[in-house]
Amino acid sequence: MLARLRRNNMNWLPKTYKDTIKKFWQNVRGVEEKTVRARTEKGRYVADDPSTPDIDEAYTTVEVAKKSKKKKKKKKRK
């Protein structure tokens, strides 16, 4: 609910500012957006509705945790 309030309160900002703030908070929380196929409650794919050409119902965006970069261990020479 808090996230919804934040989104609604940022409508006065231009889109570039919104994107900048959104990216900043994603970096702080350690998440990133990913586009995935939408699924029903049964787990089946959702089809795109042809009567709404400007909205794509077949895909949704979700926030996923960022993968941490693993450091390679240096081998010790004898």
DSSP file (Angstrom, degrees, kcal/mol; ACC not computed):
  #  RESIDUE AA STRUCTURE BP1 BP2  ACC     N-H-->O    O-->H-N    N-H-->O    O-->H-N    TCO  KAPPA ALPHA  PHI   PSI    X-CA   Y-CA   Z-CA
    1    1 A M     >        0   0    0      0, 0.0     4,-2.0     0, 0.0     5,-0.2   0.000 360.0 360.0 360.0 -39.4    0.0    0.0    0.0
    2    2 A L  H  >  +     0   0    0      1,-0.2     4,-2.2     2,-0.2     5,-0.1   0.888 360.0  52.9 -63.7 -38.5    2.8    2.4    0.8
    3    3 A A  H  > S+     0   0    0      1,-0.2     4,-2.3     2,-0.2    -1,-0.2   0.893 107.1  52.6 -63.8 -38.4    4.4    1.8   -2.6
    4    4 A R  H  > S+     0   0    0      1,-0.2     4,-2.3     2,-0.2    -1,-0.2   0.899 108.6  50.1 -64.0 -40.8    1.1    2.7   -4.3
    5    5 A L  H  X S+     0   0    0     -4,-2.0     4,-2.0     2,-0.2    -1,-0.2   0.901 109.3  51.5 -64.8 -40.3    0.9    5.9   -2.3
    6    6 A R  H  X S+     0   0    0     -4,-2.2     4,-0.8     2,-0.2    -2,-0.2   0.924 110.5  48.5 -61.5 -44.1    4.4    6.8   -3.4
    7    7 A R  H >< S+     0   0    0     -4,-2.3     3,-0.7     1,-0.2    -2,-0.2   0.917 112.2  48.5 -62.7 -42.9    3.6    6.2   -7.0
    8    8 A N  H >< S+     0   0    0     -4,-2.3     3,-0.9     1,-0.2    -1,-0.2   0.829 108.7  53.5 -68.6 -31.4    0.4    8.3   -6.9
    9    9 A N  H 3< S+     0   0    0     -4,-2.0     3,-0.4     1,-0.2    -1,-0.2   0.648 101.3  61.3 -77.6 -14.1    2.2   11.2   -5.2
   10   10 A M  T X<  +     0   0    0     -4,-0.8     3,-1.2    -3,-0.7    -1,-0.2   0.255  69.3 104.4 -96.4  13.0    4.9   11.3   -7.9
   11   11 A N  T <  S+     0   0    0     -3,-0.9    -1,-0.2     1,-0.3    -2,-0.1   0.755  73.1  61.7 -66.1 -23.5    2.5   12.1  -10.8
   12   12 A W  T 3  S+     0   0    0     -3,-0.4    -1,-0.3     2,-0.1    -2,-0.1   0.690  88.1  89.2 -77.4 -16.8    3.5   15.8  -10.8
   13   13 A L  S <  S-     0   0    0     -3,-1.2    -3,-0.0     1,-0.1     5,-0.0  -0.530  87.5-107.3 -79.3 145.7    7.1   14.8  -11.7
   14   14 A P     >  -     0   0    0      0, 0.0     4,-2.1     0, 0.0     3,-0.5  -0.299  36.4-105.6 -62.9 159.3    8.2   14.5  -15.3
   15   15 A K  H  > S+     0   0    0      1,-0.2     4,-2.7     2,-0.2     5,-0.2   0.850 118.2  57.4 -59.9 -36.9    8.8   10.9  -16.4
   16   16 A T  H  > S+     0   0    0      1,-0.2     4,-2.1     2,-0.2    -1,-0.2   0.895 107.7  47.5 -64.2 -38.3   12.6   11.3  -16.4
   17   17 A Y  H  > S+     0   0    0     -3,-0.5     4,-2.7     2,-0.2     5,-0.2   0.912 111.0  51.8 -66.3 -41.9   12.6   12.3  -12.7
   18   18 A K  H  X S+     0   0    0     -4,-2.1     4,-2.8     1,-0.2    -2,-0.2   0.932 111.0  47.4 -58.6 -46.1   10.3    9.4  -11.9
   19   19 A D  H  X S+     0   0    0     -4,-2.7     4,-2.7     2,-0.2    -1,-0.2   0.897 111.8  50.4 -63.3 -40.4   12.6    7.0  -13.6
   20   20 A T  H  X S+     0   0    0     -4,-2.1     4,-2.2    -5,-0.2    -2,-0.2   0.935 113.9  43.8 -63.5 -46.6   15.7    8.4  -11.9
   21   21 A I  H  X S+     0   0    0     -4,-2.7     4,-2.4     2,-0.2     5,-0.2   0.904 113.8  51.6 -65.6 -41.2   14.0    8.2   -8.4
   22   22 A K  H  X S+     0   0    0     -4,-2.8     4,-2.0    -5,-0.2    -2,-0.2   0.926 111.0  47.1 -61.4 -46.3   12.7    4.7   -9.2
   23   23 A K  H  X S+     0   0    0     -4,-2.7     4,-2.2     2,-0.2    -1,-0.2   0.887 110.2  54.3 -62.7 -39.7   16.2    3.5  -10.2
   24   24 A F  H  X S+     0   0    0     -4,-2.2     4,-2.1     1,-0.2    -2,-0.2   0.942 110.5  44.5 -60.0 -48.7   17.7    5.0   -7.2
   25   25 A W  H  X S+     0   0    0     -4,-2.4     4,-2.4     1,-0.2    -1,-0.2   0.822 110.0  55.8 -69.2 -29.6   15.4    3.2   -4.8
   26   26 A Q  H  X>S+     0   0    0     -4,-2.0     5,-2.4    -5,-0.2     4,-1.3   0.901 108.8  47.8 -66.0 -39.4   15.8    0.0   -6.7
   27   27 A N  H  <5S+     0   0    0     -4,-2.2    -2,-0.2     3,-0.2    -1,-0.2   0.891 111.5  50.6 -66.4 -39.1   19.6    0.3   -6.1
   28   28 A V  H  <5S+     0   0    0     -4,-2.1    -2,-0.2     1,-0.2    -1,-0.2   0.921 116.5  40.2 -64.4 -43.6   19.1    1.0   -2.5
   29   29 A R  H  <5S-     0   0    0     -4,-2.4    -1,-0.2    -5,-0.1    -2,-0.2   0.640 110.7-121.4 -81.2 -14.2   16.8   -2.0   -2.0
   30   30 A G  T  <5 +     0   0    0     -4,-1.3    36,-2.3     1,-0.3     2,-0.3   0.856  69.7 119.9  77.7  36.2   18.9   -4.2   -4.2
   31   31 A V  E   < -A   65   0A   0     -5,-2.4     2,-0.3    34,-0.3    -1,-0.3  -0.844  41.9-162.2-126.4 164.5   16.2   -5.1   -6.8
   32   32 A E  E     -A   64   0A   0     32,-2.5    32,-2.8    -2,-0.3     2,-0.3  -0.975  25.7-107.4-142.4 156.9   15.7   -4.6  -10.5
   33   33 A E  E     -A   63   0A   0     -2,-0.3     2,-0.4    30,-0.2    30,-0.2  -0.634  33.1-176.0 -86.4 142.8   12.7   -4.7  -12.8
   34   34 A K  E     -A   62   0A   0     28,-2.5    28,-2.6    -2,-0.3     2,-0.5  -1.000  22.5-131.8-138.7 137.2   12.3   -7.7  -15.2
   35   35 A T  E     +A   61   0A   0     -2,-0.4     2,-0.3    26,-0.2    26,-0.2  -0.790  36.3 168.3 -91.3 125.5    9.6   -8.2  -17.9
   36   36 A V  E     -A   60   0A   0     24,-2.9    24,-2.9    -2,-0.5     2,-0.2  -0.885  41.3 -87.1-132.7 162.2    8.0  -11.6  -17.7
   37   37 A R  E     -A   59   0A   0     -2,-0.3    22,-0.3    22,-0.2     2,-0.2  -0.490  47.0-118.0 -68.7 137.5    5.0  -13.4  -19.2
   38   38 A A        -     0   0    0     20,-2.8     8,-2.1     8,-0.2     2,-0.3  -0.520  32.0-161.1 -76.5 144.4    1.8  -12.9  -17.2
   39   39 A R  B     -B   45   0B   0      6,-0.2     6,-0.2    -2,-0.2     2,-0.0  -0.922  12.8-125.9-127.7 152.8    0.2  -16.0  -15.8
   40   40 A T    >   -     0   0    0      4,-2.9     3,-1.1    -2,-0.3     6,-0.1  -0.199  43.7 -91.2 -81.5-178.8   -3.3  -16.8  -14.5
   41   41 A E  T 3  S+     0   0    0      1,-0.3    -1,-0.1     2,-0.1    -2,-0.0   0.793 129.6  54.6 -65.9 -27.0   -3.9  -18.3  -11.1
   42   42 A K  T 3  S-     0   0    0      2,-0.1    -1,-0.3     1,-0.0    -3,-0.0   0.577 121.9-107.9 -82.0  -9.4   -3.7  -21.8  -12.7
   43   43 A G  S <  S+     0   0    0     -3,-1.1     2,-0.2     1,-0.3    -2,-0.1   0.502  74.6 134.0  97.1   5.1   -0.2  -20.9  -14.1
   44   44 A R        -     0   0    0      1,-0.1    -4,-2.9    -5,-0.0    -1,-0.3  -0.545  62.9 -95.1 -86.6 155.1   -1.2  -20.6  -17.7
   45   45 A Y  B     -B   39   0B   0     -6,-0.2     2,-0.4    -2,-0.2    -6,-0.2  -0.374  34.3-125.3 -68.1 145.9   -0.1  -17.8  -19.9
   46   46 A V        -     0   0    0     -8,-2.1    -8,-0.2    12,-0.3     2,-0.2  -0.788  23.8-132.2 -91.6 133.4   -2.4  -14.8  -20.3
   47   47 A A        -     0   0    0     -2,-0.4     2,-0.3     1,-0.1    10,-0.0  -0.504  23.7-104.7 -83.0 154.2   -3.2  -13.9  -23.9
   48   48 A D        -     0   0    0     -2,-0.2     8,-0.1     9,-0.1    -1,-0.1  -0.608  30.9-124.9 -78.2 137.0   -3.0  -10.3  -25.2
   49   49 A D    >   -     0   0    0     -2,-0.3     3,-1.4     6,-0.2     6,-0.2  -0.747  14.2-157.2 -85.4 115.9   -6.4   -8.6  -25.6
   50   50 A P  T 3  S+     0   0    0      0, 0.0    -1,-0.1     0, 0.0    -2,-0.0   0.684  87.1  68.8 -68.7 -16.2   -6.6   -7.3  -29.3
   51   51 A S  T 3  S+     0   0    0      1,-0.2    -2,-0.0     2,-0.1    -3,-0.0   0.634  98.3  53.3 -78.1 -11.2   -9.3   -4.7  -28.3
   52   52 A T    X   +     0   0    0     -3,-1.4     3,-0.8     3,-0.2    -1,-0.2  -0.774  62.9 170.3-121.8  86.0   -6.6   -2.7  -26.4
   53   53 A P  T 3  S+     0   0    0      0, 0.0    -1,-0.1     0, 0.0    -2,-0.1   0.749  75.6  54.7 -69.7 -23.4   -3.7   -2.1  -28.8
   54   54 A D  T 3  S+     0   0    0      1,-0.0     2,-0.4     2,-0.0    -2,-0.0   0.619 102.8  62.1 -86.8 -11.5   -1.8    0.3  -26.4
   55   55 A I    <   -     0   0    0     -3,-0.8     2,-0.8    -6,-0.2    -6,-0.2  -0.952  69.1-151.3-118.1 132.9   -1.7   -2.1  -23.4
   56   56 A D    >   +     0   0    0     -2,-0.4     3,-0.7     1,-0.1    -8,-0.1  -0.855  16.4 175.7-105.2 100.8    0.1   -5.4  -23.5
   57   57 A E  T 3  S+     0   0    0     -2,-0.8    -1,-0.1     1,-0.2   -11,-0.1   0.663  71.3  72.4 -77.1 -16.3   -1.7   -7.8  -21.1
   58   58 A A  T 3  S+     0   0    0    -21,-0.1   -20,-2.8   -13,-0.1     2,-0.4   0.709  98.9  47.7 -74.6 -19.8    0.6  -10.7  -22.0
   59   59 A Y  E <   -A   37   0A   0     -3,-0.7     2,-0.3   -22,-0.3   -22,-0.2  -0.946  62.3-177.8-125.5 144.5    3.6   -9.2  -20.2
   60   60 A T  E     -A   36   0A   0    -24,-2.9   -24,-2.9    -2,-0.4     2,-0.5  -0.911  24.6-122.3-131.4 161.2    4.1   -7.8  -16.7
   61   61 A T  E     -A   35   0A   0     -2,-0.3     2,-0.3   -26,-0.2   -26,-0.2  -0.897  29.7-178.6-106.2 136.2    7.0   -6.2  -14.9
   62   62 A V  E     -A   34   0A   0    -28,-2.6   -28,-2.5    -2,-0.5     2,-0.6  -0.920  27.2-120.3-128.7 155.6    8.2   -7.7  -11.6
   63   63 A E  E     -A   33   0A   0     -2,-0.3     2,-0.3   -30,-0.2   -30,-0.2  -0.862  33.7-178.3 -97.7 126.4   10.9   -6.7   -9.2
   64   64 A V  E     -A   32   0A   0    -32,-2.8   -32,-2.5    -2,-0.6     2,-0.1  -0.895  33.7 -97.3-122.1 153.4   13.5   -9.4   -8.6
   65   65 A A  E     -A   31   0A   0     -2,-0.3   -34,-0.3   -34,-0.2     2,-0.1  -0.421  44.3-110.4 -68.0 141.1   16.5   -9.4   -6.3
   66   66 A K        -     0   0    0    -36,-2.3     2,-0.4    -2,-0.1    -1,-0.1  -0.456  29.8-116.4 -70.8 143.6   19.8   -8.5   -8.0
   67   67 A K        -     0   0    0     -2,-0.1     2,-0.2    -3,-0.1    -1,-0.1  -0.657  30.0-124.3 -79.3 134.1   22.3  -11.3   -8.4
   68   68 A S        -     0   0    0     -2,-0.4     2,-0.4     1,-0.1    -1,-0.0  -0.557  22.3-116.0 -79.9 144.5   25.4  -10.6   -6.5
   69   69 A K        -     0   0    0     -2,-0.2     2,-0.4     1,-0.0    -1,-0.1  -0.662  26.4-138.8 -81.8 128.2   28.7  -10.7   -8.4
   70   70 A K        -     0   0    0     -2,-0.4     2,-0.4     1,-0.0    -1,-0.0  -0.712  12.6-135.0 -88.9 136.0   31.0  -13.5   -7.3
   71   71 A K        -     0   0    0     -2,-0.4     2,-0.3     1,-0.0    -1,-0.0  -0.712  19.1-120.7 -89.5 139.3   34.6  -12.6   -7.0
   72   72 A K        -     0   0    0     -2,-0.4     2,-0.3     1,-0.1    -1,-0.0  -0.603  25.5-124.7 -78.2 136.1   37.1  -15.1   -8.4
   73   73 A K        -     0   0    0     -2,-0.3     2,-0.4     1,-0.0    -1,-0.1  -0.637  21.6-126.0 -81.7 137.0   39.6  -16.4   -5.9
   74   74 A K        -     0   0    0     -2,-0.3     2,-0.3     1,-0.0    -1,-0.0  -0.654  22.0-125.1 -82.4 135.8   43.2  -15.9   -6.8
   75   75 A K        -     0   0    0     -2,-0.4     2,-0.4     1,-0.0    -1,-0.0  -0.631  21.9-125.7 -81.9 137.2   45.3  -19.1   -6.7
   76   76 A K        -     0   0    0     -2,-0.3     2,-0.4     2,-0.0    -1,-0.0  -0.654  19.7-140.3 -83.0 134.0   48.3  -19.0   -4.6
   77   77 A R              0   0    0     -2,-0.4    -1,-0.0     1,-0.1     0, 0.0  -0.748 360.0 360.0 -94.0 142.4   51.6  -19.8   -6.2
   78   78 A K              0   0    0     -2,-0.4    -1,-0.1     0, 0.0    -2,-0.0   0.435 360.0 360.0 -94.4 360.0   54.1  -21.9   -4.4
